Amino acid sequence: MSIEINHQTQLFHLQTDHLSDIFQVMENGELGQLYFGARVHHQKSYPNLTHQERREVTPYLDQNHRNFQPELLKQEYSSLGTGDFRNPAYQVEQPTGSRITQLQFQKAQVITGKARLTGLPSSFEDGRDDVETLVVTMADDAIGLIVKLNYTVFPHQDVIVRSARFINHGEDTLRLLNAQSSQLDLPDHEYDLIQFSGAWARERHFNRHPLHVGTQRIESLRAASSPQQNPFILLARPQTTEQAGEAISVNLIYSGNFQQSIEVDHYGATRILTGINSTEFAWELTPHTEFQTPEAVISYTPNGLNTMTHQLTEFYAKHLVNPHFATQERPILINNWEATYFNFNEEKLLQFAREAKDLGIELFVLDDGWFGHRNDDTTSLGDWTSDPHKLPQGVGHLAQQIHSLGLQFGLWFEPEMVSLDSELYRTHPDWTIHVPNRHMTPMRNQYVLDMSRQEVVDYLFSAMSTIISDTQLDYIKWDMNRNITEMFSTALTPTQQMELPHRYILGVYQLYQRLIDAFPNVLFESCASGGGRFDLGMMAYAPQAWASDDTDALERLKIQTGTSYGYAISMMGAHVSAVPNYQTGRVTSLTTRANAAYFGDFGYELDITQLSRTELVQIRDQVKFYKHYRRLFQFGQFYRLSDPTDPNVTAWESVSPDQQTAIAVRFQALNQPNPAYLRLRLEGLDPNQTYRVNQSSETFYGDELMNAGLVLDQVLDINEPITESADFSSRLLVVEAAH
């Protein structure tokens, strides 16, 4: 059993293969956290962990419980105002203006399995993984509030998923001011915080620094998870490496305003709060209504950061991603954007597609510019009908031609946006998010539709469904190129305006789900100016995302390395683009560009009609190579082999489940004269199996390749002419079992 309850001591013990999470009902009826960490034996009570030590000048429960001092205790879902002065997990305003609440334990129930949430992306259970759910019911009878704390234990991935459901059983309207998905109190702060911040074109870079006293917040107020911050964080012991050591990860299945609050108090204890950002949030909880928080995914490992990545990757594949695509190989695509931008017609696109088919590419994606009268980015968003000047016979006819070539066909949409120069805006200006009689702030010459309005979602579903049916579409690139300003809805009452950020993302989720239900075979790829909405909320609908608009191979090493800690390789769109690179001006070899893009959902973003014969032969070989090893790249066991803080060297590896094949790559930004000897140590091989590297005649046991490493030559032969730069180089190693 994953969940043990001792009803006599009111103690709860959640267990995975390697993790124990223990909490208990305290003297005041609230829940206290006792232990979170490496799995321990179950007992009916833990006197050692419930020991209380009284401190002076600190509030206590009452005269009979002077040692019960809330701010000294680790808690499970805390309030503010009754003695605990740390950041709370929730806050509820009552009609009197009071914000004082006290949730007390009512009952607990264990349910086999895990149901999906309604209206929110969520984890699920497929009947194979011994999953159990604990529902703990807490109540504040004085105000008629019930809160159900949900814990689902996924034992074999060492994951616990948490959320909270607020129910108003009273007759007065309550106002939620804060509703976190999870709280985790830890007894010390001897951790490094690893987080993945960045900006457009340099998303999710690895950042590691020790926790310090005070509050550190990873958050977004952009109504999107954002390129600037990501909901995924790690707490790792200072000595933890990729191969060894304790780590805790927390992620949020949500795509809107979020917060990860890490507070170290004056006694060195750590509190992690995960959920919707409490800034710019409030929710009217009218009598007999509910509010469900998004789910938080919490995991633990004693075996290093690569192991954390492996267990999360398995959890996503089995319990989050659309099962239709979870293990389905993703097609090699080519996107026309960097080749044509807005300047194309049907014949130009067909020429492009014929060349792509000849190279072995499988999916042709028509990007921005196919609809309305869109010749630049100032017009036509919202008008999802074919541009008659570019496509006189319609996008459906183009799709038919593409399909007849034996290619799949994909289209770019930006459903959530509208241009002022559009029929949609002229007909429904009130559908745009704006404050009446105030300036509307533009970004990329576009504005945002109010996705909290049901009529907007209905219109988009109808318009997109027509195009999907007309084209027999295989793939959608769903873009979102700006964040929301002037957050106001003319459809909401004054007291509901703080609900708009959450209602907006609920509308996005609804549209996704309706389209998936209607067209289950369409592969969705999420995009938000690249990686601006790379989060688990999106992945529940779109199993892959465009990792970044930055396609420079060297920059992609940082982006894809950072992303790999919290997300699966199969979730990352990674393409080869032209050089000099559009974002950096850097020139890298076609080999290095492909070696970086192989570790993801592979594709191309360049004008193949302008390449040399030599380059076309090279691309044909790359496509053939990727097809042969596609399942290994997309679904193999991924390892980071290098220090993520090293600015010069990056090394990755992917190993097949049967350990018969592995592919490793080592990238080097700048070459060095007379360098030190180099051994690349591999991971995940069978120590008793012999392997060949790049089809060499020599064989190596797996233990040698993992412990001693493979010696790599680095010195240039001064007797040979130098034909290309040794900078920005890469080496790919195909390691196959010798039979």
C-alpha positions in Angstrom: 0.0 0.0 0.0 1.2 3.5 -0.8 -0.9 5.2 1.9 -0.9 4.2 5.5 -3.3 5.8 8.0 -3.2 5.2 11.7 -6.7 6.4 12.8 -5.8 6.2 16.5 -2.9 8.6 16.3 -4.4 10.4 13.2 -1.1 9.9 11.3 -0.7 9.7 7.5 2.3 8.0 5.8 2.6 8.3 2.1 5.2 6.0 0.6 6.8 5.6 -2.8 9.6 3.3 -3.7 12.2 5.7 -2.3 10.2 8.5 -0.5 8.2 8.9 2.7 5.9 11.8 3.4 4.5 11.8 6.9 2.0 14.2 8.5 -0.4 14.2 11.4 -3.4 16.0 12.9 -2.1 18.4 15.6 -3.6 19.5 18.9 -5.4 22.4 17.3 -7.0 20.1 14.6 -4.7 21.4 11.8 -2.2 19.2 10.0 1.5 19.1 10.9 4.3 18.0 8.7 6.6 15.4 10.4 8.9 14.1 7.7 9.6 14.3 4.0 12.6 12.5 2.5 14.1 9.0 2.0 11.7 6.2 2.7 11.5 5.1 6.4 9.7 2.3 8.1 6.0 2.9 9.0 5.1 3.2 12.6 1.9 4.1 14.4 3.6 7.2 15.8 6.9 9.1 15.7 7.5 10.7 19.1 10.9 11.9 18.0 9.5 13.9 15.1 6.6 15.4 17.2 8.9 16.8 19.9 8.0 20.4 20.8 10.4 22.9 22.3 9.0 26.0 23.8 10.5 29.4 22.9 9.9 32.8 24.5 8.1 35.8 22.9 6.2 33.4 20.6 2.4 32.9 20.5 1.1 29.6 21.8 -2.2 27.8 21.4 -3.6 28.3 24.9 -2.7 28.1 28.6 -2.9 24.3 28.5 -0.7 24.0 25.4 2.0 26.5 26.0 4.5 24.4 24.0 2.3 24.4 21.0 3.7 27.4 19.1 2.5 27.5 15.4 5.4 29.5 14.0 7.9 26.8 15.3 6.0 23.9 13.7 6.2 22.4 10.3 2.7 22.5 8.9 0.9 20.9 6.0 -1.5 23.7 4.8 -1.1 26.8 6.9 -3.2 29.9 7.5 -2.1 33.4 8.6 -3.2 35.3 11.7 -3.2 32.7 14.5 0.4 32.5 15.4 2.2 31.4 12.3 3.8 34.5 10.7 5.3 32.8 7.6 3.7 33.0 4.2 0.4 31.0 4.3 -1.0 28.4 1.9 -4.4 30.1 1.7 -6.3 33.1 2.8 -10.1 33.7 2.8 -11.8 37.0 3.2 -15.2 36.9 4.9 -18.2 39.3 4.6 -17.0 41.0 7.9 -13.6 41.7 6.4 -11.9 39.2 8.6 -9.3 37.0 7.0 -8.8 34.7 10.0 -9.6 31.1 9.4 -8.7 27.8 11.0 -9.2 24.5 9.0 -9.6 21.5 11.3 -9.5 17.9 10.4 -12.8 16.2 9.6 -12.1 12.9 7.9 -9.8 11.1 5.4 -10.5 8.8 2.6 -8.2 6.6 0.4 -9.3 6.1 -3.2 -7.7 3.6 -5.6 -6.4 5.4 -8.7 -6.6 9.0 -9.8 -9.3 10.8 -11.7 -8.6 13.8 -13.9 -9.6 17.3 -12.8 -12.5 19.0 -14.6 -11.5 22.0 -16.6 -7.8 21.9 -15.7 -4.9 19.8 -17.1 -4.0 17.2 -14.6 -2.3 13.9 -13.9 -4.2 10.6 -14.4 -3.8 6.9 -13.6 -4.0 4.2 -16.2 -4.6 1.2 -13.9 -1.0 -0.2 -14.1 1.0 1.7 -11.5 -0.5 0.9 -8.0 -1.7 4.6 -7.7 -3.6 5.7 -4.6 -5.2 9.0 -3.7 -5.7 10.4 -0.2 -8.4 13.0 0.3 -8.2 14.8 3.6 -11.2 16.9 4.4 -10.6 20.0 6.5 -13.3 22.5 7.6 -13.8 25.9 9.2 -17.4 25.5 10.5 -17.5 29.1 11.6 -17.7 30.3 8.0 -19.0 27.1 6.3 -15.7 26.5 4.4 -14.5 23.0 3.5 -11.1 22.3 1.9 -10.3 18.9 0.5 -6.5 18.3 0.3 -5.7 15.8 -2.4 -2.6 13.7 -2.4 -2.0 11.2 -5.2 0.9 8.8 -4.7 2.6 7.5 -7.9 4.9 5.0 -6.1 7.1 3.8 -9.0 8.0 7.3 -10.2 8.5 8.6 -6.7 6.0 11.4 -7.3 3.3 12.8 -5.1 0.7 15.1 -6.8 -1.1 17.6 -4.6 -4.0 20.0 -5.0 -6.7 21.7 -2.9 -10.4 22.1 -3.5 -12.3 24.9 -1.7 -16.0 24.4 -1.1 -18.4 27.1 0.3 -21.1 25.2 2.2 -22.2 28.4 3.9 -24.8 31.1 3.0 -22.3 34.0 2.7 -20.0 34.7 -0.2 -16.4 34.1 0.6 -13.5 35.6 -1.3 -10.3 33.6 -1.9 -7.3 35.8 -1.7 -4.7 33.0 -1.9 -5.1 29.3 -2.8 -1.9 27.4 -3.1 -1.7 23.9 -4.6 0.8 22.6 -2.1 2.9 23.4 0.9 6.1 21.6 1.9 7.8 22.5 5.2 11.3 21.1 5.6 13.3 21.2 8.9 16.5 22.8 7.5 17.7 24.9 4.7 20.9 23.1 3.7 19.9 23.1 0.1 20.8 24.8 -3.2 17.9 26.2 -5.1 18.1 25.3 -8.8 15.9 27.3 -11.0 15.6 28.0 -14.7 15.2 31.7 -15.5 16.0 33.5 -18.7 14.3 35.7 -21.3 13.1 35.5 -24.9 15.7 33.6 -27.0 17.6 32.4 -23.9 14.9 30.5 -21.9 15.4 28.1 -19.0 19.1 28.6 -18.2 20.5 26.6 -15.3 20.9 28.7 -12.1 22.1 27.2 -8.8 22.7 29.1 -5.5 22.4 28.3 -1.8 19.1 29.0 0.1 19.4 32.0 2.3 17.2 33.4 5.2 14.2 35.2 3.8 11.9 34.6 0.9 12.9 33.8 -2.6 10.1 33.8 -5.2 10.1 32.3 -8.7 7.0 33.7 -10.3 5.2 35.2 -13.3 2.6 37.9 -13.6 2.4 37.7 -17.4 -0.7 35.5 -17.5 1.7 32.8 -18.9 4.5 30.8 -17.3 6.9 33.0 -19.3 10.4 32.8 -20.6 11.6 34.8 -17.6 10.8 32.1 -15.0 9.7 28.5 -15.1 7.4 26.8 -12.6 9.9 23.9 -12.2 12.4 24.1 -9.3 14.8 21.8 -7.6 16.1 21.8 -4.1 19.4 19.8 -4.0 21.8 19.2 -1.2 25.1 21.2 -1.8 27.0 18.0 -2.6 24.3 16.7 -5.0 25.5 16.0 -8.5 24.0 14.5 -11.7 25.0 11.1 -10.4 24.5 11.2 -6.7 22.8 13.0 -3.8 19.4 14.1 -2.5 17.1 16.4 -4.4 13.5 17.5 -4.3 11.6 18.8 -7.3 8.4 20.8 -7.5 6.5 21.6 -10.7 3.1 23.0 -11.4 0.6 21.7 -14.0 -0.4 25.2 -14.9 0.3 27.8 -17.7 -0.8 31.1 -16.1 0.4 33.4 -13.3 2.3 31.1 -10.8 4.5 31.3 -7.8 7.1 29.1 -6.2 7.8 30.7 -2.8 10.8 29.4 -0.9 10.9 30.9 2.6 13.7 30.2 5.1 12.6 31.3 8.6 14.6 32.6 11.6 15.1 29.0 12.8 16.4 27.8 9.5 13.3 25.8 8.5 12.2 26.0 4.8 8.7 26.4 3.5 7.9 25.8 -0.2 4.6 27.1 -1.5 3.5 26.2 -5.0 0.5 27.5 -6.9 -1.3 30.3 -8.6 0.4 33.7 -8.0 -1.4 35.3 -5.1 -0.7 38.7 -6.6 -3.5 39.7 -9.0 -5.7 36.9 -7.8 -9.0 36.7 -6.0 -12.0 34.4 -6.5 -15.6 34.9 -5.4 -16.7 31.7 -3.7 -20.5 32.2 -3.7 -22.6 29.8 -1.6 -22.4 26.2 -2.7 -19.7 26.7 -5.3 -16.1 25.3 -5.5 -12.7 26.4 -6.5 -10.1 23.8 -7.6 -6.4 24.6 -7.6 -4.0 23.3 -10.2 -1.9 20.3 -9.4 1.6 20.4 -8.0 4.0 17.6 -8.9 6.5 16.8 -6.1 9.3 14.3 -6.4 12.3 13.1 -4.5 15.5 11.2 -5.2 18.5 10.2 -3.2 20.4 9.3 -6.4 21.2 12.5 -8.2 19.7 14.9 -10.7 19.8 12.5 -13.7 17.7 10.1 -11.7 15.2 12.9 -11.0 14.9 13.5 -14.7 14.3 9.8 -15.4 11.5 9.4 -12.9 9.8 12.6 -14.0 10.1 11.6 -17.7 8.4 8.3 -16.9 5.7 10.0 -14.8 4.9 12.4 -17.7 4.7 9.6 -20.3 2.5 7.4 -18.1 0.4 10.0 -16.2 0.3 13.4 -17.9 0.8 13.5 -21.7 -2.1 12.6 -24.0 -1.8 8.8 -24.2 -2.3 8.9 -27.9 1.0 10.7 -28.3 2.9 9.8 -25.1 5.1 7.2 -26.8 4.3 7.9 -30.4 7.4 8.9 -32.5 7.2 12.5 -33.6 7.6 13.3 -37.3 10.6 15.1 -38.8 9.2 18.5 -40.0 10.2 21.4 -42.0 8.8 24.9 -41.3 8.7 27.5 -44.0 8.9 30.6 -41.7 12.7 31.4 -41.9 12.7 30.5 -45.6 9.8 32.7 -46.8 8.4 34.7 -43.9 5.1 36.3 -45.3 6.3 36.1 -48.9 4.9 33.0 -50.5 2.3 31.5 -52.8 1.1 28.0 -53.5 3.7 27.1 -56.1 6.5 28.4 -53.9 5.3 26.3 -51.0 4.9 23.2 -53.2 8.4 23.5 -54.6 9.6 23.7 -51.0 7.5 20.6 -50.1 8.7 18.6 -53.1 12.3 19.2 -52.0 11.5 18.3 -48.4 9.9 15.0 -49.6 13.0 14.2 -51.6 15.2 14.7 -48.5 13.1 12.3 -46.5 11.3 14.9 -44.4 7.8 13.8 -43.2 5.8 16.9 -42.2 5.5 20.2 -44.0 4.4 23.1 -41.7 3.0 26.3 -43.1 3.7 29.1 -40.6 2.3 32.6 -40.2 0.8 34.5 -43.2 -1.7 32.0 -44.8 -4.9 33.7 -43.6 -6.9 37.0 -44.0 -4.7 39.5 -45.9 -1.7 39.0 -43.7 1.5 40.3 -45.5 3.0 41.6 -42.2 2.3 41.3 -38.5 -0.1 44.2 -38.3 -3.2 42.5 -39.7 -5.7 39.6 -39.8 -5.2 37.8 -36.5 -8.6 36.4 -35.7 -9.7 36.0 -39.3 -9.0 32.3 -39.8 -9.8 32.0 -43.5 -7.4 31.5 -46.4 -5.7 34.5 -48.0 -7.1 34.4 -51.6 -4.1 36.3 -53.0 -1.5 33.8 -51.7 -3.7 30.7 -51.9 -6.4 31.3 -54.6 -7.8 27.8 -54.2 -7.7 27.9 -50.4 -5.5 26.3 -47.8 -7.5 23.1 -48.2 -6.3 22.7 -51.8 -2.7 23.3 -50.7 -3.1 20.6 -48.0 -4.5 18.2 -50.6 -1.4 18.8 -52.8 1.0 18.3 -49.8 -0.8 15.1 -48.8 -0.6 13.8 -52.4 3.2 14.2 -52.2 3.2 11.7 -49.2 3.8 14.4 -46.6 1.9 15.3 -43.5 0.6 18.9 -43.4 0.7 21.3 -40.5 -0.5 24.9 -39.9 0.4 27.8 -37.6 -2.4 29.4 -35.6 -2.4 32.1 -32.9 -5.9 31.6 -31.6 -5.7 33.8 -28.5 -4.8 37.0 -30.4 -6.5 39.6 -32.6 -5.3 42.4 -34.9 -7.0 45.8 -34.9 -7.0 45.4 -38.7 -9.3 42.3 -38.8 -12.9 41.5 -39.4 -13.1 39.9 -36.0 -12.0 43.1 -34.2 -14.3 45.3 -36.3 -17.2 43.0 -35.5 -16.4 42.3 -31.8 -14.1 45.0 -30.3 -15.5 44.1 -26.9 -13.9 40.6 -27.2 -10.4 42.2 -26.7 -8.9 42.4 -23.2 -8.8 46.1 -22.4 -9.9 48.8 -19.9 -12.6 51.0 -21.4 -11.5 54.6 -22.0 -7.8 53.7 -21.4 -4.8 53.2 -23.7 -4.3 49.7 -25.1 -0.7 48.7 -25.0 0.4 46.9 -28.1 3.0 44.2 -28.5 4.0 42.7 -31.8 1.2 44.9 -33.2 -1.4 42.6 -31.7 -3.9 42.3 -28.8 -5.4 39.5 -26.7 -8.8 38.0 -26.9 -10.8 37.6 -23.7 -10.6 33.8 -23.4 -12.8 34.0 -20.3 -15.8 34.7 -22.5 -17.5 31.5 -23.7 -18.5 33.1 -27.0 -14.8 33.7 -27.8 -13.9 30.1 -27.2 -16.9 29.0 -29.2 -15.9 31.2 -32.1 -12.3 29.9 -32.1 -13.4 26.3 -31.9 -15.7 26.8 -34.9 -13.2 28.7 -37.0 -10.3 26.3 -36.3 -12.5 23.2 -36.7 -13.5 24.3 -40.2 -9.8 24.7 -41.2 -8.8 21.4 -39.6 -11.6 19.5 -41.4 -10.9 21.3 -44.7 -7.2 20.4 -44.6 -7.4 17.0 -42.9 -4.7 18.6 -40.7 -2.0 16.5 -39.1 -0.3 19.1 -36.9 -1.0 22.5 -35.3 1.7 24.9 -34.1 -0.2 26.9 -31.5 1.6 30.2 -31.0 1.1 32.9 -28.3 3.3 35.9 -29.1 2.5 38.4 -26.3 1.6 38.7 -22.7 -1.5 40.5 -21.3 -1.6 44.1 -20.4 -4.6 46.2 -19.2 -6.0 43.0 -17.5 -9.8 43.7 -17.6 -12.8 42.0 -19.0 -16.0 43.9 -19.9 -17.9 40.6 -19.3 -16.9 40.3 -15.6 -18.3 42.2 -12.7 -16.1 44.6 -10.7 -15.7 42.0 -7.9 -14.6 39.4 -10.5 -11.9 41.3 -12.2 -9.1 39.6 -10.2 -10.4 36.3 -11.5 -9.6 37.1 -15.1 -6.0 35.8 -15.3 -7.2 32.3 -14.1 -10.4 32.4 -16.2 -8.3 33.3 -19.2 -6.2 30.2 -19.0 -9.2 28.1 -18.2 -10.6 29.3 -21.6 -7.4 28.3 -23.3 -7.5 24.8 -21.8 -11.2 24.4 -22.8 -10.4 25.2 -26.4 -7.5 22.8 -26.4 -9.6 20.0 -24.9 -12.5 20.5 -27.3 -10.2 20.4 -30.3 -8.5 17.3 -29.1 -11.8 15.6 -28.4 -13.0 16.5 -32.0 -9.7 15.8 -33.7 -7.8 13.2 -31.6 -5.1 12.5 -34.3 -3.9 16.1 -34.6 -0.5 16.6 -33.0 -0.3 19.9 -31.2 2.9 21.8 -30.6 2.8 24.6 -28.1 4.6 27.8 -28.9 4.7 31.2 -27.1 7.3 33.3 -28.9 9.3 30.1 -28.6 9.5 28.9 -25.0 7.3 31.4 -23.2 4.7 28.8 -22.1 6.9 25.7 -21.7 5.0 24.1 -18.8 3.2 21.0 -17.7 -0.2 22.7 -18.3 0.5 23.0 -22.0 2.1 19.5 -22.2 -1.1 17.9 -21.0 -2.6 19.0 -24.3 0.3 19.6 -26.6 2.8 16.8 -26.0 5.7 18.9 -27.4 6.6 22.6 -27.4 8.9 24.8 -29.4 11.7 25.2 -26.9 12.9 28.6 -28.1 12.8 30.9 -31.1 16.6 30.9 -30.7 17.9 28.1 -33.1 21.6 28.9 -32.7 23.2 25.6 -31.9 25.4 27.0 -29.1 22.6 28.8 -27.4 20.3 25.8 -27.7 22.8 23.8 -25.6 22.1 26.0 -22.6 18.3 26.1 -23.3 17.9 22.3 -23.9 20.2 21.4 -21.0 18.2 23.6 -18.6 14.9 22.3 -20.0 15.9 18.7 -19.6 16.0 18.8 -15.8 12.2 19.2 -15.5 10.8 18.1 -18.9 11.2 15.1 -21.2 13.3 15.3 -24.3 10.3 14.3 -26.4 8.7 17.6 -25.3 11.3 19.7 -26.9 11.0 21.0 -30.5 14.6 21.3 -31.8 15.4 22.3 -35.4 18.3 23.1 -37.7 18.3 26.6 -39.0 20.3 28.6 -41.5 23.6 30.4 -40.8 24.6 33.1 -40.0 22.0 32.4 -37.3 19.1 34.8 -37.3 19.2 35.5 -33.5 23.0 35.5 -32.9 24.7 36.0 -36.2 26.9 33.0 -35.3 28.1 30.5 -37.9 28.1 26.8 -36.9 28.6 23.7 -39.0 25.6 21.8 -40.3 26.9 18.9 -38.3 26.9 20.7 -35.0 23.4 22.2 -35.7 22.0 18.7 -36.3 23.8 17.1 -33.3 22.1 19.6 -31.0 18.7 19.2 -32.7 18.8 15.4 -32.6 18.1 15.5 -28.9 14.5 16.5 -29.3 11.7 16.5 -31.9 13.9 17.0 -34.9 13.2 19.4 -37.8 14.5 22.1 -40.1 13.9 25.9 -40.3 15.7 27.0 -43.4 15.3 27.4 -47.2 16.2 24.1 -48.6 15.7 25.4 -52.1 18.8 27.6 -51.7 21.3 25.0 -50.3 24.2 23.5 -52.2 24.2 20.0 -53.4 26.7 19.0 -50.7 24.4 20.5 -48.0 21.4 18.7 -49.4 23.3 15.4 -49.3 24.3 16.1 -45.7 20.7 16.8 -44.7 19.4 13.7 -46.4 22.0 11.7 -44.4 20.9 13.5 -41.2 17.3 12.7 -41.8 18.1 9.0 -42.5 20.2 8.8 -39.3 17.6 10.4 -37.1 14.9 8.1 -38.4 17.0 5.1 -37.6 17.6 6.3 -34.0 14.5 8.4 -33.5 13.0 6.3 -30.7 16.3 6.4 -28.8 16.6 10.2 -29.2 12.9 10.9 -28.2 12.3 8.3 -25.6 15.6 6.9 -24.4 17.0 7.4 -20.9 18.6 10.9 -21.1 21.8 11.7 -19.2 23.7 15.0 -18.7 27.4 14.1 -18.8 28.9 17.5 -18.2 28.8 20.3 -15.6 25.9 22.6 -16.6 27.8 25.6 -15.4 30.8 25.0 -17.8 30.5 27.6 -20.5 32.7 25.7 -22.9 31.6 22.1 -22.8 28.2 20.3 -23.0 27.8 16.6 -23.2 24.6 14.5 -23.4 23.7 10.9 -23.8 20.6 8.9 -24.5 20.4 5.1 -23.7 17.9 2.6 -25.0 15.7 0.8 -22.4 17.4 -2.5 -23.1 20.9 -0.9 -22.8 21.9 -2.2 -26.2 22.4 1.2 -27.8 23.4 4.6 -26.7 24.2 7.9 -28.4 26.4 10.5 -26.8 27.5 13.9 -28.0 30.1 16.3 -26.8 30.0 20.0 -27.8 32.8 22.4 -27.4 32.3 26.1 -27.9 35.9 27.2 -28.3 38.9 25.1 -29.1 41.9 25.2 -26.9 45.6 24.9 -27.8 47.5 22.0 -26.2 44.6 20.9 -24.0 44.6 18.4 -21.2 43.7 14.8 -21.9 40.0 14.1 -22.2 38.0 11.1 -21.1 34.2 11.2 -21.7 32.5 9.0 -19.1 29.2 7.5 -20.3 26.2 6.5 -18.1 23.5 3.9 -18.1 25.2 1.1 -19.9 25.2 -2.6 -19.0 28.5 -3.0 -17.1 28.8 -6.6 -18.3 28.0 -5.9 -22.0 30.7 -5.2 -24.6 30.1 -2.3 -27.0 31.5 -0.8 -30.2 31.8 2.9 -30.6 31.1 4.3 -34.1 31.4 0.8 -35.6 35.1 0.5 -34.5 36.7 -2.9 -34.4 37.7 -2.4 -30.8 35.2 -3.4 -28.1 34.7 -2.0 -24.6 32.9 -3.3 -21.6 30.2 -1.0 -20.3 31.9 -0.6 -16.9 35.0 0.6 -18.7 33.1 3.2 -20.7 31.3 4.4 -17.5 34.1 4.3 -15.0 37.3 4.9 -17.0 35.7 6.7 -19.9 36.4 6.9 -23.6 39.6 8.8 -24.5 39.0 11.5 -27.2 41.6 13.1 -29.3 41.6 16.9 -29.3 44.9 18.1 -30.9 44.8 19.4 -34.4 47.2 17.8 -36.9 49.5 20.7 -37.8 50.6 18.8 -40.9 47.0 18.8 -42.3 45.4 21.9 -43.9 42.7 23.5 -41.8 39.5 23.8 -43.8 37.0 24.9 -41.2 37.0 26.4 -37.7 37.5 24.0 -34.8 35.3 26.2 -32.6 31.6 25.4 -32.1 32.5 21.7 -32.8 30.7 18.5 -31.7 31.4 14.8 -31.7 28.7 12.2 -31.9 29.4 8.7 -30.5 27.1 5.8 -31.5 27.6 3.1 -28.9 26.1 -0.3 -29.8 26.3 -3.7 -28.2 28.8 -6.0 -29.8 27.2 -9.3 -30.8 
